[in-house]
Structure formats: structure tokens, C-alpha cells
């Protein structure tokens, strides 16, 4: 491989790696971006919550936005964005998206 071709390949690899790293953000991809915070959890534009371990209120520079999150035994009242989460039969903590599917919190 010539020196110029190696340099071109190296630059191309750097661009691909940089874009892959930049795409790894809360609510990226099909989730449509960040709609806001649900306490310390990122609320995505598709109504689900992000699996990110980062604190939403700290990342977005919001103060006193973290609120206690209550855990419910029944699915009534645990819509994503409400601050309430349900506990599944195996101990998973989730909220319900506007489409009715479960969005689980990371442990």
C-alpha cells in the first residue's frame, strides 16, 4: 500500500470511529432524541426511557429536578414521564410508553 493510500484509509477509519462514538448518546437512534428528564432518567421522544446510567438532570444542567420515584405493584399510573414506575413479577422496574409497551430501567 502506498503512503498516500494508507493515510486515506487511516483518515476514513478515524471518521467512522468518531461518528460511532458520537452516536452513543441517551435516546439516540430510533428513540428520536431526548424529550426531557423523568427525575434522573432520560425521557425519549418516542415515550420510552433511556437505558443510560448517566443522570439526566446533571447532564442537562437542571437543578433540583430529581424527584423521588415511587414503585407501583399495578400497571395503572406508571406511564413514562409520570415519575412512577411499576415492578414486574421478576423484579424488573419499568414504565409504560404511550404505545402501551414496557420500557425497563437499567439496574
Residue pairs with C-beta under 8 A, 6 or more apart in sequence:
1 9
23 29
26 34
26 42
26 44
26 50
26 52
26 54
26 56
26 59
27 33
27 34
27 35
27 42
27 43
27 44
27 45
27 50
27 52
30 46
31 44
31 45
31 46
31 48
31 50
32 44
32 45
32 46
33 44
33 45
34 42
34 43
34 44
34 45
34 50
34 56
34 60
35 43
35 44
35 45
35 81
36 43
36 56
36 81
37 43
37 56
37 57
37 60
37 62
37 65
38 49
38 56
38 69
38 80
38 81
38 82
38 83
38 95
39 56
39 57
39 65
39 66
39 67
39 68
39 69
39 83
40 55
40 56
40 57
40 58
40 66
41 49
41 50
41 56
41 105
42 49
42 50
42 52
42 54
42 56
42 59
43 49
43 50
43 56
43 80
43 81
44 50
46 97
47 80
47 81
47 97
47 98
47 99
47 103
48 80
48 97
48 101
48 103
49 80
49 95
49 103
49 105
50 56
51 104
51 105
51 106
52 106
53 106
55 66
56 62
56 65
57 63
57 65
57 66
67 83
69 83
69 84
69 85
70 83
70 84
70 85
71 84
71 85
71 86
71 87
71 93
72 78
72 84
72 85
72 86
72 87
73 86
73 87
74 86
75 86
75 96
77 84
78 84
78 85
78 86
78 94
78 95
78 96
79 95
79 96
79 97
79 98
80 95
80 96
80 97
80 98
80 103
81 95
82 95
84 95
85 93
85 94
85 95
85 105
86 93
86 94
86 95
86 96
87 93
88 94
88 102
92 104
93 104
93 105
94 102
94 103
94 104
94 105
95 102
95 103
95 105
96 102
96 103
97 103
